[in-house]
Amino acid sequence: MPENPAGRGDAGPGEDVEELATRLFQMARSGQTDRLCAYVDAGVPANLHNDKGDTLLMLAAYHGHAGTVRALLDRGADPSRANDRGQTPLAGAVFKQLPDVVRALLDAGADPGQGTPSAVETARMFGQEEFLAWFTDDRR
């Protein structure tokens, strides 16, 4: 683990794993890119997920942190990994109308047809024509 990237106590083997995971998921939700990536760079799985199947990437995407999304993708996070309800980061970003996050996920190869509902279905449901155009654009 990095030397105390969370700014608390020792980040060594004695640290409570559940407490650490809780902090990591909060870092993803709040866009604390540097702190979160210090842990990922030190060995925390880029696809770490909570008890609902939400990955760090899902939480960063849903909360609109495009920089954190890109950093996690650069570290191997799966852009199409769905949570336990079949939702993908891309569909979440479409639902929240977050174009920078949608673009980052598409650039990383996220499949707009994957998930329940898929990003395509979500965009259609909410009349988001710009996103629908991006999904069919061969230049993605």
KOLLUM-237072 format. One record per residue: residue number from 1; residue in three letters; x, y, z of N, C-alpha, C in turn. Coordinates in steps of 0.05 Angstrom, whole numbers, plus 5000, padded with zeros to 4 digits. Layout:
<dotis>
(NUM, 'ALA', (X, Y, Z), (X, Y, Z), (X, Y, Z)) ...
</dotis>
This chain:
<dotis>
(1, 'MET', (5017, 4976, 5000), (5000, 5000, 5000), (5018, 5025, 5000)) (2, 'PRO', (5008, 5046, 4989), (5023, 5071, 4989), (5026, 5080, 5018)) (3, 'GLU', (5046, 5096, 5023), (5050, 5105, 5050), (5029, 5126, 5057)) (4, 'ASN', (5009, 5117, 5072), (4988, 5135, 5083), (4975, 5153, 5062)) (5, 'PRO', (4966, 5143, 5039), (4953, 5161, 5020), (4927, 5172, 5029)) (6, 'ALA', (4914, 5159, 5048), (4888, 5169, 5058), (4892, 5190, 5079)) (7, 'GLY', (4916, 5194, 5089), (4921, 5214, 5109), (4912, 5206, 5136)) (8, 'ARG', (4909, 5180, 5141), (4901, 5171, 5168), (4919, 5148, 5177)) (9, 'GLY', (4927, 5148, 5201), (4941, 5126, 5214), (4959, 5111, 5195)) (10, 'ASP', (4964, 5086, 5201), (4980, 5069, 5184), (4963, 5057, 5163)) (11, 'ALA', (4973, 5055, 5139), (4959, 5042, 5117), (4969, 5014, 5113)) (12, 'GLY', (4980, 5003, 5133), (4993, 4977, 5131), (4973, 4954, 5134)) (13, 'PRO', (4983, 4929, 5138), (4966, 4906, 5138), (4946, 4905, 5161)) (14, 'GLY', (4951, 4920, 5183), (4933, 4920, 5205), (4908, 4936, 5201)) (15, 'GLU', (4907, 4952, 5180), (4884, 4969, 5175), (4859, 4952, 5170)) (16, 'ASP', (4837, 4960, 5181), (4812, 4946, 5177), (4804, 4947, 5148)) (17, 'VAL', (4800, 4924, 5136), (4795, 4922, 5107), (4768, 4935, 5100)) (18, 'GLU', (4748, 4931, 5116), (4722, 4943, 5110), (4723, 4973, 5112)) (19, 'GLU', (4737, 4984, 5131), (4741, 5013, 5133), (4755, 5024, 5109)) (20, 'LEU', (4776, 5010, 5101), (4791, 5019, 5077), (4773, 5018, 5052)) (21, 'ALA', (4758, 4997, 5048), (4740, 4995, 5025), (4720, 5017, 5025)) (22, 'THR', (4708, 5023, 5049), (4689, 5045, 5051), (4702, 5071, 5042)) (23, 'ARG', (4726, 5076, 5051), (4740, 5101, 5043), (4745, 5101, 5013)) (24, 'LEU', (4753, 5079, 5002), (4758, 5078, 4973), (4733, 5084, 4957)) (25, 'PHE', (4711, 5072, 4965), (4686, 5078, 4950), (4678, 5107, 4953)) (26, 'GLN', (4683, 5119, 4976), (4677, 5147, 4981), (4695, 5165, 4963)) (27, 'MET', (4720, 5157, 4961), (4739, 5172, 4944), (4729, 5171, 4915)) (28, 'ALA', (4718, 5149, 4906), (4707, 5147, 4878), (4683, 5165, 4875)) (29, 'ARG', (4665, 5164, 4895), (4640, 5180, 4894), (4647, 5210, 4894)) (30, 'SER', (4668, 5218, 4908), (4674, 5246, 4911), (4695, 5256, 4892)) (31, 'GLY', (4705, 5239, 4875), (4725, 5247, 4855), (4752, 5253, 4866)) (32, 'GLN', (4761, 5239, 4886), (4788, 5243, 4897), (4807, 5226, 4882)) (33, 'THR', (4812, 5234, 4857), (4827, 5218, 4838), (4855, 5210, 4848)) (34, 'ASP', (4871, 5230, 4857), (4898, 5224, 4864), (4899, 5204, 4888)) (35, 'ARG', (4883, 5209, 4908), (4883, 5191, 4931), (4874, 5163, 4923)) (36, 'LEU', (4853, 5161, 4908), (4842, 5135, 4899), (4863, 5120, 4882)) (37, 'CYS', (4875, 5134, 4863), (4894, 5122, 4845), (4919, 5113, 4859)) (38, 'ALA', (4926, 5127, 4881), (4950, 5118, 4896), (4945, 5089, 4907)) (39, 'TYR', (4921, 5084, 4915), (4914, 5057, 4925), (4914, 5037, 4902)) (40, 'VAL', (4902, 5044, 4879), (4900, 5026, 4856), (4929, 5021, 4846)) (41, 'ASP', (4945, 5041, 4845), (4973, 5038, 4836), (4988, 5019, 4855)) (42, 'ALA', (4980, 5019, 4880), (4993, 5002, 4900), (4982, 4974, 4902)) (43, 'GLY', (4961, 4968, 4886), (4951, 4941, 4885), (4922, 4936, 4890)) (44, 'VAL', (4907, 4957, 4898), (4878, 4953, 4900), (4867, 4948, 4872)) (45, 'PRO', (4850, 4928, 4869), (4840, 4922, 4842), (4824, 4945, 4830)) (46, 'ALA', (4830, 4951, 4805), (4815, 4973, 4791), (4786, 4967, 4789)) (47, 'ASN', (4778, 4941, 4790), (4750, 4933, 4788), (4738, 4926, 4815)) (48, 'LEU', (4750, 4936, 4837), (4739, 4931, 4863), (4710, 4939, 4864)) (49, 'HIS', (4693, 4922, 4876), (4665, 4928, 4877), (4654, 4924, 4905)) (50, 'ASN', (4631, 4937, 4910), (4618, 4935, 4936), (4598, 4912, 4936)) (51, 'ASP', (4582, 4910, 4957), (4563, 4888, 4960), (4540, 4889, 4940)) (52, 'LYS', (4538, 4911, 4925), (4517, 4913, 4904), (4528, 4910, 4876)) (53, 'GLY', (4554, 4905, 4875), (4568, 4901, 4850), (4577, 4927, 4837)) (54, 'ASP', (4573, 4950, 4851), (4582, 4976, 4840), (4612, 4978, 4843)) (55, 'THR', (4625, 4982, 4820), (4655, 4985, 4820), (4662, 5014, 4827)) (56, 'LEU', (4688, 5017, 4832), (4698, 5045, 4835), (4691, 5061, 4811)) (57, 'LEU', (4694, 5050, 4787), (4687, 5064, 4762), (4658, 5071, 4761)) (58, 'MET', (4640, 5053, 4768), (4611, 5059, 4768), (4605, 5083, 4786)) (59, 'LEU', (4617, 5083, 4810), (4611, 5105, 4829), (4622, 5131, 4819)) (60, 'ALA', (4646, 5131, 4808), (4658, 5155, 4797), (4642, 5165, 4774)) (61, 'ALA', (4633, 5147, 4756), (4618, 5155, 4733), (4591, 5166, 4741)) (62, 'TYR', (4577, 5153, 4758), (4550, 5161, 4766), (4550, 5189, 4780)) (63, 'HIS', (4572, 5194, 4793), (4574, 5220, 4808), (4588, 5241, 4791)) (64, 'GLY', (4593, 5236, 4766), (4602, 5256, 4747), (4631, 5264, 4748)) (65, 'HIS', (4649, 5246, 4757), (4677, 5253, 4759), (4693, 5241, 4735)) (66, 'ALA', (4692, 5256, 4713), (4704, 5246, 4688), (4734, 5241, 4691)) (67, 'GLY', (4748, 5258, 4706), (4777, 5254, 4710), (4783, 5229, 4725)) (68, 'THR', (4767, 5223, 4745), (4770, 5198, 4760), (4763, 5174, 4743)) (69, 'VAL', (4742, 5177, 4727), (4735, 5156, 4708), (4758, 5150, 4689)) (70, 'ARG', (4770, 5170, 4677), (4792, 5166, 4659), (4816, 5153, 4673)) (71, 'ALA', (4822, 5162, 4697), (4845, 5151, 4712), (4840, 5122, 4719)) (72, 'LEU', (4816, 5114, 4726), (4810, 5086, 4732), (4812, 5069, 4707)) (73, 'LEU', (4801, 5080, 4685), (4803, 5066, 4659), (4832, 5062, 4651)) (74, 'ASP', (4848, 5082, 4655), (4877, 5080, 4649), (4891, 5058, 4665)) (75, 'ARG', (4879, 5051, 4688), (4890, 5031, 4706), (4876, 5004, 4704)) (76, 'GLY', (4860, 5001, 4682), (4849, 4975, 4676), (4820, 4970, 4685)) (77, 'ALA', (4806, 4990, 4695), (4778, 4986, 4702), (4762, 4979, 4677)) (78, 'ASP', (4744, 4960, 4680), (4727, 4951, 4658), (4704, 4970, 4652)) (79, 'PRO', (4704, 4983, 4629), (4683, 5003, 4624), (4655, 4992, 4620)) (80, 'SER', (4653, 4966, 4616), (4627, 4954, 4611), (4617, 4936, 4634)) (81, 'ARG', (4632, 4935, 4656), (4624, 4917, 4677), (4598, 4927, 4691)) (82, 'ALA', (4578, 4910, 4691), (4552, 4917, 4703), (4552, 4910, 4733)) (83, 'ASN', (4535, 4924, 4747), (4531, 4918, 4775), (4511, 4895, 4778)) (84, 'ASP', (4503, 4888, 4802), (4486, 4865, 4807), (4458, 4869, 4795)) (85, 'ARG', (4450, 4893, 4789), (4424, 4898, 4777), (4426, 4901, 4746)) (86, 'GLY', (4449, 4896, 4735), (4453, 4897, 4706), (4459, 4925, 4696)) (87, 'GLN', (4464, 4944, 4713), (4469, 4972, 4705), (4499, 4975, 4699)) (88, 'THR', (4505, 4989, 4677), (4533, 4995, 4670), (4540, 5024, 4677)) (89, 'PRO', (4566, 5030, 4679), (4574, 5057, 4683), (4563, 5076, 4661)) (90, 'LEU', (4564, 5066, 4636), (4554, 5083, 4614), (4525, 5089, 4616)) (91, 'ALA', (4508, 5070, 4623), (4480, 5075, 4626), (4475, 5095, 4649)) (92, 'GLY', (4490, 5092, 4670), (4488, 5111, 4693), (4495, 5139, 4684)) (93, 'ALA', (4516, 5142, 4669), (4525, 5169, 4660), (4505, 5181, 4640)) (94, 'VAL', (4493, 5164, 4624), (4472, 5174, 4606), (4448, 5183, 4622)) (95, 'PHE', (4439, 5167, 4641), (4417, 5174, 4658), (4421, 5201, 4672)) (96, 'LYS', (4446, 5205, 4682), (4452, 5230, 4696), (4459, 5253, 4677)) (97, 'GLN', (4460, 5247, 4651), (4465, 5267, 4630), (4493, 5280, 4634)) (98, 'LEU', (4513, 5263, 4634), (4541, 5271, 4639), (4558, 5267, 4614)) (99, 'PRO', (4558, 5286, 4595), (4572, 5281, 4570), (4602, 5275, 4572)) (100, 'ASP', (4616, 5288, 4591), (4645, 5283, 4593), (4650, 5254, 4602)) (101, 'VAL', (4633, 5244, 4620), (4636, 5216, 4629), (4628, 5197, 4607)) (102, 'VAL', (4606, 5203, 4594), (4597, 5186, 4571), (4620, 5184, 4551)) (103, 'ARG', (4631, 5206, 4544), (4653, 5206, 4524), (4677, 5190, 4533)) (104, 'ALA', (4685, 5193, 4558), (4708, 5178, 4569), (4702, 5148, 4568)) (105, 'LEU', (4678, 5139, 4575), (4672, 5111, 4574), (4670, 5100, 4546)) (106, 'LEU', (4659, 5116, 4528), (4658, 5107, 4500), (4686, 5105, 4488)) (107, 'ASP', (4703, 5125, 4494), (4730, 5124, 4484), (4746, 5100, 4494)) (108, 'ALA', (4737, 5089, 4518), (4750, 5066, 4529), (4738, 5040, 4520)) (109, 'GLY', (4718, 5042, 4503), (4706, 5017, 4492), (4681, 5007, 4505)) (110, 'ALA', (4668, 5024, 4521), (4643, 5015, 4534), (4622, 5009, 4512)) (111, 'ASP', (4607, 4988, 4516), (4587, 4979, 4497), (4560, 4992, 4504)) (112, 'PRO', (4550, 5010, 4488), (4524, 5023, 4494), (4500, 5005, 4493)) (113, 'GLY', (4503, 4981, 4482), (4481, 4962, 4481), (4480, 4943, 4504)) (114, 'GLN', (4500, 4944, 4521), (4501, 4926, 4544), (4487, 4937, 4568)) (115, 'GLY', (4476, 4919, 4584), (4464, 4927, 4610), (4434, 4928, 4608)) (116, 'THR', (4422, 4931, 4632), (4393, 4931, 4635), (4385, 4954, 4653)) (117, 'PRO', (4373, 4975, 4643), (4371, 4981, 4614), (4398, 4989, 4603)) (118, 'SER', (4402, 4986, 4578), (4427, 4993, 4565), (4429, 5024, 4563)) (119, 'ALA', (4452, 5034, 4556), (4455, 5062, 4552), (4438, 5072, 4528)) (120, 'VAL', (4436, 5055, 4508), (4419, 5062, 4485), (4390, 5065, 4494)) (121, 'GLU', (4380, 5045, 4509), (4352, 5046, 4519), (4348, 5070, 4537)) (122, 'THR', (4367, 5076, 4554), (4365, 5099, 4572), (4364, 5125, 4556)) (123, 'ALA', (4381, 5127, 4536), (4381, 5152, 4520), (4355, 5155, 4505)) (124, 'ARG', (4344, 5133, 4495), (4318, 5134, 4481), (4296, 5142, 4500)) (125, 'MET', (4297, 5131, 4524), (4276, 5136, 4544), (4275, 5165, 4551)) (126, 'PHE', (4298, 5178, 4552), (4299, 5206, 4560), (4303, 5226, 4537)) (127, 'GLY', (4301, 5216, 4513), (4304, 5233, 4489), (4331, 5246, 4486)) (128, 'GLN', (4352, 5233, 4493), (4379, 5244, 4492), (4391, 5237, 4464)) (129, 'GLU', (4383, 5254, 4445), (4391, 5249, 4417), (4421, 5251, 4413)) (130, 'GLU', (4434, 5269, 4427), (4463, 5272, 4424), (4478, 5246, 4431)) (131, 'PHE', (4470, 5234, 4454), (4482, 5209, 4461), (4476, 5187, 4441)) (132, 'LEU', (4451, 5185, 4432), (4444, 5165, 4412), (4461, 5168, 4387)) (133, 'ALA', (4467, 5193, 4379), (4484, 5198, 4356), (4512, 5188, 4361)) (134, 'TRP', (4522, 5192, 4386), (4549, 5183, 4393), (4550, 5152, 4392)) (135, 'PHE', (4529, 5139, 4399), (4529, 5110, 4400), (4530, 5097, 4372)) (136, 'THR', (4520, 5112, 4352), (4520, 5101, 4325), (4542, 5113, 4308)) (137, 'ASP', (4558, 5131, 4319), (4579, 5144, 4305), (4603, 5126, 4303)) (138, 'ASP', (4611, 5118, 4279), (4633, 5100, 4275), (4660, 5112, 4283)) (139, 'ARG', (4661, 5138, 4286), (4686, 5152, 4293), (4692, 5151, 4323)) (140, 'ARG', (4674, 5140, 4339), (4678, 5139, 4368), (4706, 5129, 4373)) 
</dotis>
